[in-house]
Amino acid sequence: MGKRKDRRKGSKKRVIRKMSPERKKEIIEQCNTPRFRDLNPYEIVALLLNEGSYLASVRTFYRVLKEQDMLHHRSNLRVASRHAKPPERAATASDQVYTWDITYMARTVKGLFFYAYVISDIFDKSIVGWAVHEEESGRYSSDLFERTLKGRKVKLKALHADNGGPMKGITLMALLRELKVDVSHSRPRTSNDNPFIESLFKTMKYRANYPGRFEDLNEARLWMAAFVHWYNTEHLHSSIGYVTPEQMRSGQAEAIFEQRNRTMRDAQAKHPERWGSR
C-alpha cells in the first residue's frame, strides 16, 4: 500500500510554487542595493527584465518586502467631489493632446515663491515645455506656448489646463485660437480634472533631491532643468509600462516590452511549476 497524503487540518503541506528562503534573501538584497533602494517593485522588476533577469513577480516582491516590514505607504489624497467633468481627452500618438499648469516653488523668504510653468504630452508623458518665473502672468504663458508650439512646429489638437488667470489670458487664448487648438479647463478647486499634470508635480516635489526652498531664480531654473532631463530620460513612468517618456516618444518602448515578455517566457519555460493556472 502506497504512502497516503496527510489531509488533516494543520498538517504540513508541500507547496510546489513556494519560494525558497534563498530566493527571498536575493530579493531583499536586490531591493536594498543603492541602485534599487529608492524604486518600487514595479520599477525594479521592469529594470531586471530589461537585463534578462527574472527573480519573481511584482506581487511577490511586495509580499516579501511586507514580511520584512520594508513596505510603507502613505496618502494625503482627499475624496473627489461629485461634479460634471470637463471633456475627456485621448491621444493615440505624441503631440496630439497637451496638458499644462503652474506650480509653486518656495523661496527661502517665507511667503514668497517662484512659479514653474510646465507643459506635458498626455500620450508619452514627456515634458515638452517649461519655464520658471517670479510671478504668474498670462504674458509668460503665451511666450511659453509660442516657443513650444510654433518653435517645434507642433500641430496640436487639444489642450487641457487649470482654471487660473494665466491659463485664460487674452494673448494665450488668441494664440491657441490661431493654431486651432481645442481648449478645455478644469473646474474650480478640482485638481482631479487635470490628473496628469498634478501627478507630474507630485513626482517633482517628492524627489529626494528637491530642496524645498530656493535662494534665487537661477537656482530654481537650474534645478528645474535637471529635473526635466531626469524625468524625460530616466524616470520609469508607471502609466506607460515603466519605460521613460523619451523611450515612449521615440518608439523604443515596443522593443523593451518585447524583451521583457521574452524574459518572462524563458523564465516560465525554465520553471513552469511557478506559473499555476488560476
C-alpha positions in Angstrom: 0.0 0.0 0.0 1.5 3.4 -1.1 2.1 6.3 1.2 -1.0 8.3 1.8 -1.1 12.1 1.9 -1.9 13.6 5.4 -5.1 15.6 4.8 -5.7 16.5 8.4 -6.2 20.2 9.2 -3.0 21.8 10.3 -0.8 19.1 8.7 2.4 20.1 7.0 1.9 20.5 3.2 4.3 20.9 0.4 3.6 23.8 -1.9 5.4 23.4 -5.2 5.5 27.1 -6.0 6.6 28.2 -2.6 9.6 30.5 -2.8 12.8 29.3 -1.2 14.5 31.3 1.6 17.4 31.8 -0.6 15.3 33.5 -3.3 13.6 35.7 -0.7 17.0 36.8 0.5 18.1 37.6 -3.0 15.0 39.8 -3.5 15.7 41.7 -0.2 19.3 42.2 -1.2 18.4 43.5 -4.6 15.8 45.9 -3.2 18.3 47.3 -0.8 21.1 47.9 -3.3 21.9 51.6 -3.9 20.6 51.1 -7.4 17.1 49.9 -6.4 16.5 51.2 -2.8 14.6 54.3 -4.0 12.4 52.4 -6.5 9.2 50.5 -6.1 8.8 46.8 -7.1 7.2 47.7 -10.4 10.2 49.7 -11.4 12.7 47.1 -10.1 11.1 44.1 -11.9 10.9 46.2 -15.1 14.6 47.0 -15.0 15.6 43.4 -14.2 13.5 42.2 -17.1 15.3 44.7 -19.4 18.5 42.9 -18.4 17.2 39.4 -18.9 16.8 38.6 -15.2 13.6 37.4 -13.5 13.5 36.9 -9.7 9.8 36.9 -9.1 6.6 38.7 -9.9 5.8 42.2 -8.8 3.2 40.9 -6.3 5.8 38.5 -4.8 8.3 41.4 -4.4 5.6 43.3 -2.5 4.8 40.2 -0.3 8.5 39.6 0.5 9.1 43.2 1.4 5.9 43.3 3.6 7.1 40.2 5.5 10.3 42.1 6.4 8.4 45.3 7.3 10.0 47.1 4.5 6.9 48.3 2.7 5.3 51.6 3.7 2.6 53.6 2.1 1.0 57.0 2.9 -1.5 59.1 1.1 -2.9 62.6 1.7 -5.4 62.5 -1.2 -8.9 63.7 -0.5 -12.1 62.2 -1.7 -13.1 63.7 -5.0 -16.3 65.7 -5.2 -19.1 64.6 -7.5 -19.4 67.2 -10.3 -19.7 67.0 -14.1 -16.3 66.5 -15.6 -14.8 68.5 -18.5 -14.4 66.7 -21.8 -12.1 63.7 -21.6 -9.0 64.0 -23.7 -7.5 61.0 -25.5 -4.4 60.7 -27.6 -3.1 57.9 -29.9 0.3 59.5 -30.6 2.7 62.2 -29.4 1.9 65.9 -29.9 -1.9 65.5 -30.2 -3.0 66.5 -26.7 -1.1 68.5 -24.1 -1.9 69.4 -20.5 -0.3 72.2 -18.5 -0.3 74.1 -15.2 1.7 76.2 -12.9 3.1 75.1 -9.5 4.8 76.9 -6.6 8.5 76.6 -5.9 9.0 78.1 -2.4 11.8 80.7 -1.8 14.0 80.9 1.2 12.0 84.0 2.2 8.8 82.7 3.8 5.7 83.5 1.8 7.5 84.2 -1.4 7.5 81.8 -4.4 8.9 81.1 -7.8 6.5 79.7 -10.4 7.2 76.7 -12.6 5.2 76.6 -15.9 5.1 73.1 -17.2 3.5 71.6 -20.4 3.2 67.8 -20.7 2.2 65.4 -23.5 -0.5 63.1 -22.2 0.4 60.3 -24.6 4.1 59.8 -23.8 4.1 61.8 -20.6 7.2 63.8 -21.6 7.7 67.4 -20.5 7.6 69.3 -23.8 7.9 72.8 -22.5 8.7 74.6 -19.2 9.8 77.9 -17.7 10.3 79.3 -14.2 9.4 82.9 -13.3 9.0 85.2 -10.3 5.3 85.6 -10.9 2.2 84.1 -12.6 1.5 86.0 -15.8 -0.5 85.5 -19.0 2.4 87.0 -20.9 4.8 84.3 -19.7 2.2 81.6 -20.5 1.8 83.0 -24.1 5.6 83.2 -24.5 6.0 79.5 -23.4 3.3 78.2 -25.8 4.7 80.4 -28.6 8.1 78.7 -28.2 6.7 75.2 -27.7 4.1 75.1 -30.5 5.4 77.4 -33.1 9.1 76.8 -32.4 8.7 73.0 -32.6 6.1 73.3 -35.4 3.6 71.2 -33.5 0.0 70.8 -34.8 -1.7 70.4 -31.5 -5.3 69.1 -31.5 -6.3 69.8 -27.9 -5.1 71.4 -24.6 -6.3 71.0 -21.1 -5.4 73.5 -18.4 -6.3 74.6 -14.9 -8.8 77.4 -14.4 -6.5 80.2 -13.3 -5.9 83.6 -14.9 -2.6 82.8 -16.7 -4.4 79.8 -18.4 -7.1 82.1 -19.8 -5.0 85.2 -20.7 -6.2 87.0 -23.8 -2.9 86.7 -25.6 -2.6 83.0 -24.9 -6.2 82.2 -26.0 -5.7 84.3 -29.2 -2.6 82.2 -30.0 -4.4 78.9 -29.4 -7.4 80.0 -31.5 -5.0 81.0 -34.3 -3.5 77.5 -34.1 -7.0 75.9 -34.0 -6.3 74.2 -30.6 -9.4 72.9 -28.8 -9.0 74.2 -25.2 -10.7 72.9 -22.0 -10.3 74.0 -18.4 -10.7 72.3 -15.0 -13.5 73.2 -12.6 -12.5 75.5 -9.8 -10.8 73.7 -6.9 -10.9 70.3 -8.7 -7.4 69.1 -9.2 -8.6 65.7 -10.4 -9.7 67.3 -13.6 -6.1 67.7 -14.5 -4.6 64.5 -13.1 -1.6 64.1 -15.4 0.0 67.4 -14.5 -0.8 67.0 -10.8 0.8 63.6 -10.8 3.9 65.2 -12.5 4.1 67.9 -9.8 3.9 65.3 -7.1 6.8 63.4 -8.7 8.7 66.6 -8.9 8.2 67.6 -5.2 8.7 64.1 -3.8 12.1 63.8 -5.5 14.8 63.0 -2.9 16.9 65.9 -4.1 14.1 68.5 -4.2 15.5 71.3 -2.0 12.1 72.6 -0.7 13.2 76.2 -0.9 15.3 78.1 -3.5 17.7 81.0 -2.9 17.2 82.8 -6.2 15.7 82.4 -9.7 18.8 81.0 -11.3 19.0 78.2 -8.7 15.3 77.3 -9.3 15.8 77.3 -13.1 18.9 75.1 -12.8 17.2 72.6 -10.6 14.1 72.5 -12.9 16.3 71.9 -16.0 18.0 68.9 -14.3 14.6 67.6 -13.2 13.1 67.8 -16.7 16.1 65.9 -18.1 15.8 63.2 -15.5 12.0 63.0 -15.9 12.2 62.7 -19.7 15.2 60.4 -20.0 15.4 58.3 -16.8 12.1 58.3 -14.9 10.3 54.9 -15.4 6.7 56.1 -15.7 4.0 53.8 -14.3 1.2 54.7 -16.7 3.3 53.9 -19.8 4.6 50.5 -18.7 7.7 51.6 -16.7 9.6 53.0 -19.6 10.9 56.6 -19.8 8.9 59.3 -21.7 11.7 59.6 -24.1 11.6 55.8 -24.9 7.8 56.1 -25.4 8.1 59.2 -27.7 11.0 57.7 -29.8 9.3 54.3 -30.3 11.9 52.4 -28.3 9.3 51.2 -25.8 8.0 48.4 -28.1 11.3 46.7 -28.3 11.7 47.0 -24.5 8.3 45.4 -23.9 9.2 42.6 -26.3 12.4 42.0 -24.3 10.5 41.8 -21.1 8.0 39.4 -22.5 10.8 37.2 -23.9 12.5 37.1 -20.5 9.2 36.2 -18.8 8.6 33.4 -21.4 12.1 32.0 -20.8 11.6 32.1 -17.0 8.3 30.3 -17.4 9.8 27.6 -19.6 12.6 27.1 -17.1 10.3 26.9 -14.0 6.8 26.0 -15.2 5.7 24.9 -11.7 5.8 28.6 -10.6 3.1 29.5 -13.1 0.0 27.8 -11.9 -3.4 28.1 -13.5 -5.6 30.4 -11.5 
